[in-house]
Amino acid sequence: MKTKSYGLLEGKKGIIFGPLDERSLGWQIALAAYREGAKFTISNMKAAIRVGQIEELSKQCGDAPLIACDASSSEDIASVFAETKERFGALDFIVHSIGMSPNVRKKRDYTDLHYDWYHKTLDVSAMSLHRIVSGALHADALNDGASIVALTYIGAQRVFSKYSDMADAKALLENITRNYGARLGARGIRINTITQSPTKTTAGSGVEGFDHLYDFAEKTSPLGNATAEDCADLVAVLLSDLTRRITMQNIYNDGGFSSMGISDALLEEFYGNKG
Ligand SMILES: NC(=O)c1ccc[n+]([C@@H]2O[C@H](COP(=O)([O-])OP(=O)(O)OC[C@H]3O[C@@H](n4cnc5c(N)ncnc54)[C@H](O)[C@@H]3O)[C@@H](O)[C@H]2O)c1
């Protein structure tokens, strides 16, 4: 389904961290933000910009500037906000769509984590949000009433056996969101996370058994799995003024998965018609 523009982000300026290719949640978020009238810069690691298709995304978003940044580097983040501020002035939104776990990639079980990698997972996938918000505040690059959104997974609340150390990173990410929300509210600045259904992206597909996880969620969720486009539309709403008093929340974009126990489709799958 192609969403029409509601002009939700007319006049708003921001930065979107994490689009890699067409499948990325960040990519679809950029397209939705552009459709809704926003202007923004797009950021990713230098290597991802070099090998990826991000220039194509920039073209589709009115030649959005691309800025290289390793989100685990405070220096990189400082220069991203300096450059963005120079181009656009202070910002109305930030999107954090960054995640990476070497332990997940290498299929290390939670009981057998490589600790340097564990550190990397927490640094890139969670502390990066702290660094980004801190970098924006130090550069005085956020307008009052700005909105910040980061993406998370239900593995932060419930155990999904193959999600390994990413579950811990997402729990930290969600807590950073609450801690900043409490401190930024006086300026009307909101910060929220979205729990997204399993989605076939590069990061998502790196989780062992992803196809089974995807299928299980699809069969459990009354509305079916939320797509990357569904996620992007919700992000656009959260970046808009329509949600000006929503902060410190984790919002489930999961087709109802988080409220389900067992569904008929799964019973059928496990036990056939014998029930
Ligand atoms: N795909 C899913 O099933 C799913 C579900 C829930 C939440 N999420 C979350 O959505 C977000 C986006 O992931 P995606 O699924 O679109 O996958 P993706 O692989 O398309 O995006 C992840 C991005 O993180 C970037 N990144 C990795 N290390 C970085 C670093 N050091 N500095 C800057 N950027 C870095 C990658 O280059 C990539 O662009 C992640 O936080 C992910 O955990 C994904």
The ligand as an SDF file (V2000), in Angstrom:
LIG
                    3D

 44 48  0  0  0  0  0  0  0  0999 V2000
   15.0780   -6.0730   11.0140 N   0  0  0  0  0  0  0  0  0  0  0  0
   14.4460   -6.4080   12.1190 C   0  0  0  0  0  0  0  0  0  0  0  0
   13.8760   -7.5100   12.2280 O   0  0  0  0  0  0  0  0  0  0  0  0
   14.3880   -5.4230   13.2620 C   0  0  0  0  0  0  0  0  0  0  0  0
   13.3850   -5.5910   14.2570 C   0  0  0  0  0  0  0  0  0  0  0  0
   13.3610   -4.6870   15.3160 C   0  0  0  0  0  0  0  0  0  0  0  0
   14.2990   -3.6730   15.4040 C   0  0  0  0  0  0  0  0  0  0  0  0
   15.2610   -3.5410   14.4190 N   0  0  0  0  0  0  0  0  0  0  0  0
   16.2540   -2.4710   14.5390 C   0  0  0  0  0  0  0  0  0  0  0  0
   16.1290   -1.5750   13.4550 O   0  0  0  0  0  0  0  0  0  0  0  0
   17.3560   -0.8560   13.3270 C   0  0  0  0  0  0  0  0  0  0  0  0
   17.7590   -0.8140   11.8520 C   0  0  0  0  0  0  0  0  0  0  0  0
   18.1300   -2.1050   11.4170 O   0  0  0  0  0  0  0  0  0  0  0  0
   17.6220   -2.7480   10.0530 P   0  0  0  0  0  0  0  0  0  0  0  0
   16.8450   -3.9600   10.4330 O   0  0  0  0  0  0  0  0  0  0  0  0
   17.0220   -1.7170    9.1970 O   0  0  0  0  0  0  0  0  0  0  0  0
   18.9680   -3.3120    9.4020 O   0  0  0  0  0  0  0  0  0  0  0  0
   20.0910   -2.5970    8.4850 P   0  0  0  0  0  0  0  0  0  0  0  0
   21.2100   -3.5700    8.4740 O   0  0  0  0  0  0  0  0  0  0  0  0
   19.5160   -2.1990    7.2050 O   0  0  0  0  0  0  0  0  0  0  0  0
   20.4660   -1.2860    9.3220 O   0  0  0  0  0  0  0  0  0  0  0  0
   21.4080   -1.3070   10.3780 C   0  0  0  0  0  0  0  0  0  0  0  0
   22.3220   -0.1230   10.1430 C   0  0  0  0  0  0  0  0  0  0  0  0
   23.2280    0.0810   11.2190 O   0  0  0  0  0  0  0  0  0  0  0  0
   24.3970    0.6330   10.6290 C   0  0  0  0  0  0  0  0  0  0  0  0
   25.5430    0.5670   11.5300 N   0  0  0  0  0  0  0  0  0  0  0  0
   26.1600   -0.5540   12.0160 C   0  0  0  0  0  0  0  0  0  0  0  0
   27.2240   -0.1970   12.7670 N   0  0  0  0  0  0  0  0  0  0  0  0
   27.2760    1.1650   12.7490 C   0  0  0  0  0  0  0  0  0  0  0  0
   28.1500    2.1290   13.3220 C   0  0  0  0  0  0  0  0  0  0  0  0
   29.2070    1.7660   14.0840 N   0  0  0  0  0  0  0  0  0  0  0  0
   27.9070    3.4410   13.0800 N   0  0  0  0  0  0  0  0  0  0  0  0
   26.8670    3.8300   12.3240 C   0  0  0  0  0  0  0  0  0  0  0  0
   26.0020    2.9750   11.7550 N   0  0  0  0  0  0  0  0  0  0  0  0
   26.2130    1.6520   11.9700 C   0  0  0  0  0  0  0  0  0  0  0  0
   24.5870   -0.2420    9.3830 C   0  0  0  0  0  0  0  0  0  0  0  0
   25.5140    0.3130    8.4710 O   0  0  0  0  0  0  0  0  0  0  0  0
   23.1750   -0.2880    8.8680 C   0  0  0  0  0  0  0  0  0  0  0  0
   22.9160    0.7870    7.9880 O   0  0  0  0  0  0  0  0  0  0  0  0
   18.3600   -1.5520   14.2310 C   0  0  0  0  0  0  0  0  0  0  0  0
   18.4200   -0.8730   15.4640 O   0  0  0  0  0  0  0  0  0  0  0  0
   17.7070   -2.9090   14.4410 C   0  0  0  0  0  0  0  0  0  0  0  0
   18.1480   -3.5640   15.6200 O   0  0  0  0  0  0  0  0  0  0  0  0
   15.3040   -4.4020   13.3520 C   0  0  0  0  0  0  0  0  0  0  0  0
  1  2  1  0
  2  3  2  0
  2  4  1  0
  4  5  1  0
  4 44  2  0
  5  6  2  0
  6  7  1  0
  7  8  2  0
  8  9  1  0
  8 44  1  0
  9 10  1  0
  9 42  1  0
 10 11  1  0
 11 12  1  0
 11 40  1  0
 12 13  1  0
 13 14  1  0
 14 15  2  0
 14 16  1  0
 14 17  1  0
 17 18  1  0
 18 19  2  0
 18 20  1  0
 18 21  1  0
 21 22  1  0
 22 23  1  0
 23 24  1  0
 23 38  1  0
 24 25  1  0
 25 26  1  0
 25 36  1  0
 26 27  1  0
 26 35  1  0
 27 28  2  0
 28 29  1  0
 29 30  1  0
 29 35  2  0
 30 31  1  0
 30 32  2  0
 32 33  1  0
 33 34  2  0
 34 35  1  0
 36 37  1  0
 36 38  1  0
 38 39  1  0
 40 41  1  0
 40 42  1  0
 42 43  1  0
M  CHG  2   8   1  16  -1
M  END
$$$$
